[in-house]
Amino acid sequence: MKLHEAWIKKLKAGTREQNEVLIRDYYDKETEVYRKILAERAGTFAGTAAEFGEKYGISGYEIGAFLDGINTSLKTPVDVEAVEEETHIDLEIVWRELYKNMLKAKADWLYGLPEWDNFYTEDERREITKEYRYSQQAHSVKVGRNDPCPCGSGKKYKNCCGME
């Protein structure tokens, strides 16, 4: 069975209370995996999904959940829905993206890990946080009449999309 599918199936099979316990337990294990990865500065992993799970102490469905969570922080994303225990995976973490994605997930138990000190100073983490927050804000771009049209036509705005 596909690992991510097993994770989803496990979540759907449980009651709300069971899922809360399952997710809490998963978050504890996920935290330990990140502690190890950050402490080792292990930015890459190549091997089977089962080997990854064995190395970091997580089971099949937990591997599926972990890969789903870290996927947007990888240099080359993994087809999470196709991964089985014997699937070969190549993970190369983009640390800055990982930190931003932890901020996005509001996972303070992850972006607050002291192991981040191996990568970024407090000031650098503050700067990344500021960068992330700025990226989440809506920005309006006011186009002047004589500015190039934002549609890319090369014409002035007043002679293109700004014509009334």
C-alpha positions as MATLAB code, in Angstrom:
seq = 'MKLHEAWIKKLKAGTREQNEVLIRDYYDKETEVYRKILAERAGTFAGTAAEFGEKYGISGYEIGAFLDGINTSLKTPVDVEAVEEETHIDLEIVWRELYKNMLKAKADWLYGLPEWDNFYTEDERREITKEYRYSQQAHSVKVGRNDPCPCGSGKKYKNCCGME';
ca = [
       0.000    0.000    0.000;
       1.156    3.532   -0.679;
       2.409    5.217    2.503;
       0.514    8.490    2.140;
      -2.652    6.551    1.331;
      -2.140    4.512    4.527;
      -1.861    7.769    6.528;
      -5.096    9.141    5.050;
      -6.854    5.792    5.576;
      -5.757    5.724    9.225;
      -7.095    9.250    9.748;
     -10.431    8.439    8.108;
     -10.849    5.246   10.161;
     -10.525    6.959   13.535;
     -12.935    8.971   15.613;
     -12.157   12.593   16.353;
     -10.626   11.689   19.712;
      -8.555    8.879   18.194;
      -7.304   11.227   15.475;
      -6.297   13.849   18.023;
      -4.182   11.232   19.814;
      -2.789    9.936   16.500;
      -1.828   13.416   15.334;
      -0.335   14.373   18.703;
       1.775   11.202   18.663;
       2.789   11.908   15.070;
       3.825   15.491   15.947;
       6.007   14.145   18.759;
       7.722   11.743   16.354;
       7.997   14.414   13.648;
       9.684   16.720   16.145;
      12.249   14.027   16.944;
      12.910   13.418   13.244;
      13.549   17.138   12.704;
      15.746   17.271   15.815;
      17.913   14.493   14.364;
      17.994   15.980   10.862;
      18.914   19.430   12.161;
      21.466   18.115   14.660;
      23.147   16.022   11.953;
      22.795   18.818    9.412;
      21.530   15.986    7.238;
      20.375   17.962    4.231;
      20.195   14.941    1.976;
      18.934   11.396    2.179;
      19.017    8.747   -0.523;
      17.566    5.301   -0.004;
      14.252    3.550    0.328;
      11.376    5.009    2.285;
      11.693    2.058    4.697;
      15.362    2.900    5.301;
      14.381    6.504    6.003;
      11.791    5.308    8.515;
      14.271    2.969   10.166;
      16.922    5.679   10.407;
      14.573    8.190   11.997;
      12.297    5.855   13.958;
       8.986    6.270   12.153;
       6.613    3.707   10.665;
       5.226    3.397    7.133;
       2.182    5.638    7.368;
       4.216    8.156    9.400;
       6.769    8.261    6.575;
       3.907    9.126    4.229;
       2.786   11.956    6.501;
       6.358   13.219    6.954;
       7.081   13.261    3.217;
       3.827   15.110    2.608;
       4.864   17.756    5.123;
       8.443   18.257    3.953;
       7.775   17.932    0.220;
       7.515   21.672   -0.509;
      10.865   22.182    1.239;
      12.761   19.817   -1.030;
      14.906   20.846   -3.972;
      13.132   18.199   -6.077;
       9.676   17.317   -4.732;
       8.734   13.652   -4.320;
       5.563   12.136   -5.762;
       4.254   11.540   -2.248;
       1.196    9.609   -3.355;
       3.316    7.023   -5.208;
       5.797    6.244   -2.409;
       5.790    2.736   -0.986;
       8.204    1.307    1.592;
      10.580    0.010   -1.091;
      10.429    3.172   -3.222;
      13.810    4.865   -3.617;
      13.653    8.485   -2.474;
      16.181   11.288   -2.861;
      15.568   14.102   -0.412;
      17.547   17.330   -0.568;
      16.276   19.884    1.918;
      16.252   23.598    1.138;
      16.719   24.854    4.706;
      15.349   28.362    4.213;
      12.174   26.975    2.607;
      11.820   24.427    5.389;
      11.958   27.169    8.003;
       9.412   29.277    6.084;
       7.107   26.279    5.661;
       7.258   25.626    9.384;
       6.255   29.244    9.927;
       3.428   28.826    7.423;
       2.184   25.730    9.248;
       2.339   27.680   12.516;
       4.450   24.789   13.850;
       6.236   26.669   16.630;
       7.326   23.338   18.128;
       9.390   22.879   14.930;
      10.669   26.320   13.979;
      11.442   26.932   17.655;
      13.778   23.942   17.953;
      17.169   24.913   19.404;
      18.822   22.794   16.685;
      18.075   25.632   14.240;
      21.020   27.402   15.919;
      23.215   25.111   13.771;
      21.942   26.934   10.698;
      20.823   30.443   11.493;
      21.515   33.035   14.141;
      18.599   34.580   15.970;
      18.866   37.646   13.715;
      18.822   35.501   10.568;
      15.739   33.629   11.793;
      14.077   36.954   12.525;
      14.922   38.098    8.988;
      13.497   34.897    7.460;
      10.355   35.336    9.570;
      10.043   38.934    8.392;
      10.551   37.806    4.772;
       7.872   35.121    5.190;
       5.358   37.508    6.769;
       5.958   40.067    4.034;
       5.326   37.383    1.388;
       1.942   36.651    2.979;
       0.743   40.251    2.835;
      -1.387   41.517   -0.009;
       0.372   44.122   -2.119;
      -1.375   46.331   -4.593;
       0.574   47.675   -7.486;
      -0.566   51.040   -8.679;
       0.196   51.482  -12.340;
       0.601   55.010  -13.612;
      -0.871   56.098  -16.958;
       2.528   56.318  -18.627;
       3.996   53.157  -17.063;
       4.431   50.036  -19.176;
       1.267   47.948  -19.132;
       1.475   45.046  -16.634;
      -0.037   42.688  -19.257;
       3.350   42.629  -20.999;
       2.262   44.129  -24.319;
       5.035   46.725  -24.238;
       2.554   49.560  -24.682;
       1.902   52.304  -22.172;
      -0.877   51.454  -19.744;
      -3.036   54.333  -21.026;
      -2.896   52.925  -24.561;
      -3.563   49.321  -23.582;
      -5.463   47.949  -20.567;
      -6.020   51.438  -19.176;
      -8.093   52.595  -22.152;
     -11.633   53.436  -21.200;
];
